[in-house]
Amino acid sequence: MRIWMAVLSLAGCLCVLAFGRPNAASVPPNMTEDDFRKLEQNWLDAEAGPNLPALRKMFADDFMGTSFGGGVLSKTDVVPPDGTHANHFPKSILRDSTVRIFGDTAVLMGAVEMQVPDKAEQIRMTTVFHKRGDEWQVIAVHMSKAGE
């Protein structure tokens, strides 16, 4: 009886390994560092719009972050609900970034140049992306003024 239970358990484990991810074939190929730079720039472009539907899709519901004031931000701080006015960045460009990919998580660190009237302003940004299903979402961000 114990042998049959062991064989049945082993067969179950093999089935899970073989069929546990039925949609794996539909998942896009691995993302590259440049793909994450494009995702970051897409966020900056959507923020400048503001393109609220795109931002809602980009940011995870359990997103958290910090900004210049040091307080903890939630998704509703970055992507306001319908019917409210959006606080948004001016047109911005990602510069000098570094990306590290750790399986289903990626970290991008870089400088962002905000195109404000009279003088461009630089900020430093760290963005954490996480793969959820077939989509990559922003789960955490830390922003600080350059030089701080």
C-alpha positions in Angstrom: 0.0 0.0 0.0 2.8 2.4 0.9 4.5 1.8 -2.5 1.2 2.6 -4.4 0.9 5.9 -2.3 4.5 6.8 -3.2 4.0 6.0 -6.9 0.7 8.0 -6.9 2.3 11.0 -5.1 5.3 10.9 -7.6 2.9 10.8 -10.5 1.0 13.8 -9.1 4.2 15.8 -8.7 5.2 15.0 -12.3 1.8 16.1 -13.5 2.1 19.4 -11.6 5.5 20.0 -13.1 4.4 19.1 -16.6 1.0 20.9 -16.6 1.1 23.3 -13.8 1.6 26.3 -16.1 -0.8 25.6 -19.0 -0.5 29.2 -20.4 3.3 29.2 -20.3 3.5 29.0 -24.1 1.4 32.2 -24.4 3.7 34.2 -22.1 5.9 36.6 -24.1 9.7 35.9 -24.2 11.9 37.1 -21.4 12.0 40.9 -21.1 15.3 42.6 -21.7 16.8 45.6 -19.9 15.7 47.8 -22.8 12.2 46.5 -22.5 12.1 47.8 -18.9 13.5 51.1 -20.0 10.6 51.4 -22.5 8.1 50.5 -19.7 9.6 53.2 -17.6 9.4 55.8 -20.4 5.8 54.7 -21.1 5.0 55.4 -17.5 6.6 58.9 -17.7 4.7 59.6 -21.0 1.4 58.4 -19.5 2.0 60.5 -16.4 2.6 63.7 -18.5 -0.7 63.1 -20.4 -2.1 62.2 -18.0 -3.4 58.9 -19.5 -5.2 57.5 -16.4 -6.4 54.3 -18.0 -2.8 53.4 -19.0 -1.6 54.4 -15.5 -4.2 52.2 -13.8 -3.0 49.2 -15.8 0.7 49.9 -15.2 0.4 50.2 -11.4 -0.4 47.2 -9.2 -3.3 47.7 -6.8 -0.9 47.0 -3.9 1.7 49.5 -5.2 3.7 51.5 -2.6 6.3 54.2 -3.0 8.0 57.2 -1.6 8.3 60.7 -3.1 10.0 63.9 -2.2 8.1 64.5 1.0 9.1 61.1 2.4 5.5 59.9 2.9 4.3 56.4 1.8 2.3 56.5 -1.5 -0.4 54.2 -2.6 -1.8 53.6 -6.1 -4.5 56.2 -5.5 -1.8 58.8 -4.8 -0.2 58.1 -8.2 -3.3 57.3 -10.2 -6.3 59.3 -8.9 -9.8 57.7 -9.1 -12.2 58.8 -11.8 -13.7 62.2 -11.4 -10.7 63.7 -9.6 -8.0 65.9 -10.9 -4.8 64.2 -11.7 -1.5 65.5 -10.3 1.0 64.6 -13.0 4.6 65.1 -14.0 5.6 67.4 -16.8 7.1 65.8 -19.9 10.0 63.7 -18.7 12.8 61.6 -20.2 14.6 58.7 -18.6 18.4 59.1 -18.6 21.4 57.0 -17.4 19.5 54.0 -16.2 20.6 50.6 -14.9 18.3 47.5 -14.9 18.6 44.3 -13.0 16.2 41.4 -13.7 15.5 38.7 -11.1 13.1 36.2 -12.6 9.6 37.8 -12.3 11.0 41.0 -10.7 13.0 43.8 -12.2 14.6 46.9 -10.7 15.3 50.0 -12.7 17.4 52.8 -11.2 18.0 56.0 -13.2 17.9 59.7 -13.6 14.7 61.4 -14.9 14.9 64.8 -16.5 11.7 66.7 -16.0 11.1 69.3 -18.7 9.9 72.2 -16.6 9.7 75.8 -18.0 13.0 77.7 -17.8 15.2 74.9 -16.5 15.1 71.1 -16.7 15.0 69.4 -13.3 16.6 66.1 -12.5 15.3 63.5 -10.1 16.6 60.0 -9.2 14.1 57.1 -9.4 14.1 53.5 -8.5 11.2 51.4 -9.9 10.4 47.8 -9.1 8.4 45.8 -11.6 6.8 42.5 -11.0 5.3 40.1 -13.4 1.6 39.3 -12.7 0.1 36.9 -15.1 1.2 38.0 -18.6 1.7 41.7 -17.6 4.5 43.5 -15.8 3.3 46.1 -13.3 5.0 48.7 -11.1 4.9 47.5 -7.5 7.2 50.1 -5.9 8.9 53.4 -6.6 11.3 55.6 -4.7 11.9 59.2 -6.0 14.3 61.8 -4.7 15.7 65.0 -6.1 19.1 64.6 -7.7 21.9 65.5 -5.3 20.0 64.4 -2.2 
